[in-house]
Amino acid sequence: MDIAIILTRKFDAEWTLAGDDYTGLTWLSDSPKPTKKALEALWPEVQAEIAAEAQAKIDAKASAVAKLQALGLTVEEVSVAFGLEA
């Protein structure tokens, strides 16, 4: 579990984290500090969001390449033009 990523994505609050363990979390906001159990429950959701974002980037790249290929460019030309790996 990556506490910093969970807090950054799911909480609009101020905090500091010494190390990467819950015991190093200092909550600076007036809102209640989330429990370790609450953060653990959010981790699969955050992982799914990260995976979906990565897949969206892959899909967008594939879509752009397909559109350029439809215009007559080869995979090599698209790769060279945009610094992409074929």
C-alpha positions as CSV (number, residue, x, y, z in Angstrom):
1,M,0.0,0.0,0.0
2,D,1.3,3.5,-0.9
3,I,-0.1,5.8,1.7
4,A,1.2,9.0,0.0
5,I,-0.6,8.1,-3.3
6,I,-3.8,7.3,-1.5
7,L,-3.8,10.5,0.5
8,T,-2.9,12.6,-2.5
9,R,-5.7,11.1,-4.6
10,K,-8.4,10.7,-2.1
11,F,-8.0,13.5,0.5
12,D,-8.0,17.2,0.2
13,A,-6.0,17.7,3.3
14,E,-2.6,18.7,4.6
15,W,-0.3,16.0,6.0
16,T,3.2,14.8,6.2
17,L,4.6,11.3,6.0
18,A,7.9,10.2,7.5
19,G,8.8,7.1,5.7
20,D,6.1,5.0,4.1
21,D,4.3,3.5,7.1
22,Y,1.1,4.7,8.7
23,T,2.9,5.4,12.0
24,G,4.8,8.2,10.1
25,L,1.6,10.0,9.1
26,T,1.1,13.4,10.7
27,W,-2.3,14.8,10.0
28,L,-2.2,18.6,9.8
29,S,-5.8,19.3,8.7
30,D,-8.9,19.9,10.8
31,S,-10.6,17.0,9.1
32,P,-10.4,13.6,10.9
33,K,-7.3,11.6,10.2
34,P,-8.1,8.5,8.2
35,T,-7.5,5.2,9.9
36,K,-5.0,2.7,8.6
37,K,-7.9,0.4,7.9
38,A,-9.6,3.1,5.8
39,L,-6.5,3.7,3.8
40,E,-6.1,-0.1,3.2
41,A,-9.7,-0.2,2.0
42,L,-9.0,2.6,-0.5
43,W,-5.8,1.0,-1.9
44,P,-7.5,-1.3,-4.4
45,E,-9.6,1.5,-5.7
46,V,-6.5,3.7,-6.1
47,Q,-4.6,0.9,-7.9
48,A,-7.6,0.5,-10.2
49,E,-7.6,4.2,-11.0
50,I,-3.9,4.1,-11.7
51,A,-4.3,1.1,-14.0
52,A,-7.2,2.7,-15.8
53,E,-5.2,5.9,-16.4
54,A,-2.2,3.9,-17.7
55,Q,-4.6,1.9,-20.0
56,A,-6.2,5.2,-21.2
57,K,-2.7,6.5,-22.3
58,I,-2.0,3.2,-24.1
59,D,-5.4,3.4,-25.8
60,A,-4.9,7.1,-26.8
61,K,-1.5,6.3,-28.3
62,A,-3.0,3.4,-30.3
63,S,-5.8,5.5,-31.5
64,A,-3.5,8.3,-32.6
65,V,-1.3,5.8,-34.4
66,A,-4.3,4.2,-36.1
67,K,-5.5,7.5,-37.3
68,L,-2.2,8.5,-38.7
69,Q,-1.9,5.1,-40.4
70,A,-5.3,5.7,-41.9
71,L,-3.8,8.8,-43.5
72,G,-1.2,6.7,-45.1
73,L,1.7,6.8,-42.7
74,T,3.6,3.6,-41.9
75,V,4.2,2.5,-38.3
76,E,7.8,3.5,-38.7
77,E,7.0,7.0,-40.0
78,V,4.6,7.5,-37.1
79,S,7.2,6.3,-34.6
80,V,9.9,8.5,-36.0
81,A,7.6,11.6,-36.3
82,F,6.4,11.4,-32.7
83,G,9.3,9.6,-30.9
84,L,7.1,6.5,-30.3
85,E,8.1,2.9,-30.1
86,A,6.6,0.9,-32.8
